[in-house]
Amino acid sequence: MLPELDIDLSEDYEEEEEPSKAWKLDTVSGHIRGTVDGIEAVQQAVYCILNTERYETLIYSWDYGVEFMDLFGKPLSYVMPELIRRVEEALEQDDRISGVSDFIFDRSKKGVVGMAFIVHTVYGEIYAEKEVDV
């Protein structure tokens, strides 16, 4: 039998926002230089998620990354809506990202679909781009 306690659990409490600090990746040189926080950290997370093929890297959970490889050779009528769904699903795994919108596609390169979109975060909006081989 559990004891009955006379405690009011609805007392005021403060939620503390944890920092979103991360190591700063220099994508040009491939080095790590310092740290980033806030919208820069989310922008870097978007870059990392979009450049990690889901299920391919053991150090990440199966919720991390995006699936692009299996789109190779598929018709564009299938690929383009599927890219929207997969990018939204991958990025919205991050609690700091509330949505993705305004997709624009570029099919000017043969065998490549370029896409640009807006990522809505708790810190503001981020413009992102990605090219996918199809």
N, C-alpha and C positions, 0 to 999 in steps of 0.2 A: 504494500500500500504506500502510495506517495504522500508526503506531507503537504498540507494546504498552506500556501504562502499568501500573505496579504500584501502583494506588491503590485503597484500600478505600472504596467509596462508601456502605457501610452504617454509617459512623461516626455517633456520636450527633449529633443536630442538634435545634435547638429550633424549633418552629413558633411564629410570632409572630402573635397575633390583631390584625388591623387594626381600627382604630376604625370605627364605623359612623356617624361624625359627618355631619350634614347641616344645611342651612340650615333654621331653624324657620319654618314657614309659619303665619301667623295666618289661619285660614280665615274668621274673622268679618270682619276688616278688609281682608283681601287683601294684607297686608304681610308682609315677611320680617323677623323680629326675632331676631337671635342664631342660635345653633346648638342642636341636640339630638344626643344620643348614646344608645346602648343601646336599651332597650325603647321609649323615646319616638321614636327614629328609625325603628324598625320600624313602630310604630303610624302614623307619618306616611307611611311607604312604602305601607302597606296602604291608607290613605286615597287616596293619589295613584294607585295601581294601579287601585282600584275606581272611580275617577272619570275614568279615561282610556280612551276607546274604542280598542281595538286596531286598528291599521292606519290610523287617522285622522290621526295627527300625525306629521309627517316627522322631528321631532327624536328620536323614540323608535324603538328597534329593533322588529321585528315580534313580539318576545317580550314586549313590555311592554304592559300594559293588559289589558282584558277585553272580550269581545264581548257586548254586550247588545242593540244596535239591531235585529238580525235576529230577536229573539224577539217583537217587537211583532206582535200579532194571532194568535199561535200559541196552541193550547189549553194550559190549565194543566197537564194531564197530561204534556205534553211539556216545558213551561217549567221546572217546579220541579226535576226531576232534572237538567236541562240547566244550570240555575243552579249547582247544587252542583258539577258537573263543571267548569264554566268558572271558577268562583271558585277552586276548588282548583288548577286548572292555572295560572291567572294568578298567584296568590300564591306558589306553590311555585317559581316562577322565581327568587325571592329566596333566596339561600343561607342567610339567617338564619331562614327559615321552614321548619319541618319538617313541618307538616301543618295541616289545617283540619278541624274537627269540630263536632258538636252543632248542626246547622242547625235553625232554627225559622222557619217561614213564617207571615206574616200577610197574609190576603187581604181585610181589612176595608174597604180603600179600593177603589173601582171603578177598574179599569184599572191597578192598581199591586199588585205583590207586594213586601211587605217581608220582609226576611230578617235574621236575627241568627245569629251563629256565633262559635266560639272559634278563634283563630289560635294555633297552638303555635310558639313561637320559641325560639331559643337562650337568650333572656333570661327567658323565662316565657310565660305565656298572656295574650292580648289578646282582649277582647270587641269585636266589630265588627258594624256594621249597615249595610245598604244597601237602598234602595228602587229597584225597576226598573219602568219603564212597560211594561205588556204589553197 
